[in-house]
């Protein structure tokens, strides 16, 4: 019964095409990929004319009829894939029925062929379907249809439905003369449309018709998941379910989320991601046209040796990671869905996915489990307020207990202006012990909030290694994550601090803007736990609100280190609040330090769209790793 429903849906999506002259003449068949786009064969439509004069055709189905124009063709030729054309409906027509295309790369076995034909002279066209097997291949995209069905004249351009997997795997191209069976064009041949010719010059699908077409196709099917005519719902019943299986609904949802992201920069990038998932240096792709979109990579993973679902989820998280700063909201949506779907995995498999987060195309640190170097700066109590005693603490990856490191040896403290020279050597040695290739330890600076305008992210590691540029010689804030922590939380484990942290991590972040005119920040204790204080003033200007927020358990805050409020708030303040709100909305709590680091790296590369973040500082105080209370004084009177 379920297979019959898919056959019915495929039949409703299949139409016959002919001239728009009222004669009722049938040239061949076609089928809907999206509500406004039909796929057919060039030899059906261009038999008696060239693509320069495509004219208008009429299509008719079981429940539909309308007019369409030839929009794209590949240019002709003897190869099967060069016989494909796309038609665009006219007059605002939208079909209720569209087939679902496979993204798999393997060859189907049992199929049903759909189309229309004229049963006898002067009779109207009649819908037809026949079952057969795929007995082999003809070139990279030709599918040899077995002799179990006699394909009638007129069925060319119709869909080939995989009965085992419930998806359309090809387009009928030809029948064998005086014999049963025929030839179909595999669905993966649609990738040749990356170089398709816009027949009427309109170019409705932009510069890459293949990507635009399949993305619109995937998004439409995801929108129809709950409808009574959902293809995916019928497909789920055909395919059944088992542990570890990637279901049709999983596939449809993932494909729609992938369609929201920019395409791979090249086939090489896509193949490298696949190789990372499959642990293969050079995974082999069948066919002469390489994979072009994230959807193609998705289809490469079926029947993975690691189990279908873990391979797909690993792939999705890697793709989300690559687009974290370019499309943060879309990457976050993909990652969030993958994480929810991963709840069905064993805990050991979930651990693999938990180490991949969106927002880091070139990862330099971790989201709380990686190495950390904390520099504790304690103002000297007996000398001028710009003198500090320092101590270094370290956390190795995955550890909760810190290890004590170097300690300042100057009894009366180090002046602020001399701290870079004093600390760069000890910090460089500590980083060399904890950094692991591209995984760089986060630098956390622990000091009182009235000194939060310190510019430690602009420090450099010391003397350059050579006259040749070296990544490690860049500013600290460009090369690694740099955040601030509050010294007054020494050894604390306050409940409200932990509660606000957990809520931010689990439910997401949202900005709580506080302008210069808002005063001392009273009332911050009543705000939602996912709030992140955003101040357009400096820490020196905003000591009251910062202390209020810290006392209320806020683990995170953003502010401007060099704001000027001589005449009140300015357009710069509005821009800071707007950009910070977007950053927090689109970023998971654990990825916030890395998002800021990447913004600083973009600034160093003169990316003007990131300039707003140049003065921004971040308090990021993780209660799971409090800085220990000193056991002895760091200075003497």
SULDA-V620467 format. One record per backbone hydrogen bond with DSSP energy under -1.0 kcal/mol. NH is the residue of the N-H (numbers start at 1). CO is the residue of the C=O. If there is no record, write none. Layout:
nh=NH co=CO
nh=NH co=CO
This chain:
nh=5 co=1
nh=6 co=2
nh=7 co=3
nh=8 co=4
nh=9 co=5
nh=10 co=6
nh=11 co=7
nh=12 co=8
nh=13 co=9
nh=15 co=30
nh=16 co=60
nh=17 co=28
nh=18 co=58
nh=21 co=19
nh=27 co=17
nh=28 co=17
nh=29 co=156
nh=30 co=15
nh=31 co=39
nh=32 co=13
nh=33 co=37
nh=34 co=37
nh=37 co=34
nh=38 co=87
nh=39 co=31
nh=40 co=85
nh=42 co=83
nh=45 co=41
nh=46 co=42
nh=53 co=50
nh=57 co=68
nh=58 co=18
nh=59 co=66
nh=60 co=16
nh=61 co=64
nh=66 co=59
nh=68 co=57
nh=69 co=88
nh=71 co=86
nh=72 co=86
nh=73 co=197
nh=82 co=79
nh=83 co=80
nh=85 co=40
nh=86 co=72
nh=87 co=38
nh=88 co=69
nh=89 co=36
nh=90 co=67
nh=93 co=90
nh=95 co=35
nh=99 co=32
nh=102 co=168
nh=111 co=132
nh=112 co=161
nh=113 co=130
nh=114 co=159
nh=115 co=128
nh=117 co=126
nh=123 co=120
nh=126 co=117
nh=128 co=115
nh=130 co=113
nh=132 co=111
nh=134 co=109
nh=135 co=144
nh=138 co=142
nh=143 co=184
nh=144 co=136
nh=145 co=182
nh=146 co=133
nh=155 co=152
nh=157 co=172
nh=158 co=155
nh=160 co=170
nh=161 co=112
nh=162 co=167
nh=163 co=110
nh=166 co=162
nh=168 co=100
nh=169 co=160
nh=171 co=185
nh=172 co=158
nh=173 co=183
nh=174 co=183
nh=176 co=181
nh=179 co=176
nh=181 co=149
nh=182 co=145
nh=183 co=174
nh=184 co=143
nh=185 co=171
nh=186 co=141
nh=187 co=169
nh=189 co=186
nh=190 co=187
nh=191 co=188
nh=192 co=189
nh=193 co=190
nh=194 co=191
nh=195 co=192
nh=196 co=193
nh=197 co=73
nh=199 co=71
nh=201 co=198
nh=206 co=203
nh=212 co=208
nh=213 co=209
nh=214 co=210
nh=215 co=211
nh=216 co=212
nh=217 co=213
nh=218 co=214
nh=219 co=215
nh=220 co=216
nh=221 co=217
nh=222 co=218
nh=223 co=219
nh=224 co=220
nh=225 co=222
nh=227 co=224
nh=230 co=227
nh=234 co=230
nh=235 co=231
nh=236 co=232
nh=237 co=233
nh=238 co=234
nh=239 co=235
nh=240 co=236
nh=245 co=242
nh=251 co=247
nh=252 co=248
nh=253 co=249
nh=254 co=250
nh=255 co=251
nh=256 co=252
nh=257 co=253
nh=258 co=254
nh=259 co=255
nh=260 co=257
nh=261 co=258
nh=270 co=266
nh=271 co=267
nh=272 co=268
nh=273 co=269
nh=274 co=270
nh=275 co=271
nh=276 co=272
nh=277 co=273
nh=278 co=274
nh=279 co=275
nh=280 co=275
nh=297 co=293
nh=298 co=294
nh=299 co=295
nh=301 co=298
nh=304 co=301
nh=307 co=304
nh=309 co=244
nh=311 co=307
nh=312 co=308
nh=313 co=309
nh=314 co=310
nh=315 co=311
nh=316 co=312
nh=317 co=313
nh=318 co=314
nh=319 co=315
nh=320 co=316
nh=321 co=317
nh=322 co=318
nh=324 co=321
nh=327 co=323
nh=331 co=327
nh=332 co=328
nh=333 co=329
nh=334 co=330
nh=335 co=331
nh=336 co=332
nh=337 co=333
nh=338 co=334
nh=339 co=335
nh=340 co=336
nh=341 co=337
nh=342 co=338
nh=343 co=340
nh=344 co=341
nh=345 co=342
nh=350 co=346
nh=351 co=347
nh=353 co=349
nh=354 co=350
nh=356 co=353
nh=372 co=395
nh=373 co=442
nh=374 co=393
nh=375 co=444
nh=376 co=391
nh=377 co=446
nh=378 co=389
nh=380 co=387
nh=387 co=384
nh=388 co=414
nh=389 co=378
nh=391 co=376
nh=392 co=406
nh=393 co=374
nh=394 co=403
nh=395 co=372
nh=398 co=369
nh=399 co=396
nh=403 co=394
nh=405 co=392
nh=408 co=390
nh=413 co=410
nh=414 co=388
nh=416 co=386
nh=418 co=415
nh=419 co=416
nh=422 co=418
nh=423 co=419
nh=424 co=420
nh=427 co=423
nh=428 co=424
nh=429 co=425
nh=430 co=426
nh=431 co=427
nh=432 co=428
nh=433 co=429
nh=434 co=430
nh=435 co=431
nh=436 co=439
nh=439 co=436
nh=440 co=364
nh=440 co=438
nh=442 co=371
nh=443 co=481
nh=444 co=373
nh=445 co=483
nh=446 co=375
nh=447 co=485
nh=451 co=448
nh=452 co=449
nh=454 co=451
nh=458 co=455
nh=459 co=456
nh=473 co=470
nh=474 co=471
nh=476 co=459
nh=477 co=457
nh=478 co=475
nh=479 co=475
nh=480 co=476
nh=483 co=443
nh=484 co=618
nh=485 co=445
nh=487 co=447
nh=489 co=486
nh=490 co=487
nh=491 co=627
nh=492 co=489
nh=498 co=494
nh=499 co=495
nh=500 co=496
nh=501 co=497
nh=502 co=498
nh=503 co=499
nh=504 co=500
nh=505 co=501
nh=506 co=502
nh=507 co=503
nh=508 co=504
nh=510 co=530
nh=512 co=532
nh=514 co=534
nh=518 co=515
nh=524 co=521
nh=526 co=523
nh=527 co=524
nh=531 co=528
nh=532 co=510
nh=534 co=512
nh=535 co=558
nh=542 co=538
nh=546 co=542
nh=547 co=543
nh=548 co=544
nh=549 co=545
nh=550 co=546
nh=551 co=547
nh=552 co=548
nh=553 co=550
nh=554 co=549
nh=557 co=619
nh=558 co=533
nh=559 co=617
nh=560 co=537
nh=561 co=615
nh=568 co=565
nh=574 co=570
nh=575 co=571
nh=576 co=572
nh=577 co=573
nh=578 co=574
nh=579 co=575
nh=580 co=576
nh=581 co=577
nh=582 co=578
nh=583 co=579
nh=584 co=580
nh=585 co=581
nh=586 co=582
nh=591 co=588
nh=592 co=589
nh=595 co=591
nh=596 co=592
nh=597 co=593
nh=598 co=594
nh=599 co=595
nh=600 co=596
nh=601 co=597
nh=602 co=598
nh=603 co=599
nh=604 co=600
nh=606 co=603
nh=607 co=602
nh=610 co=607
nh=611 co=608
nh=613 co=610
nh=614 co=611
nh=616 co=613
nh=617 co=559
nh=619 co=557
nh=620 co=484
nh=621 co=555
nh=625 co=622
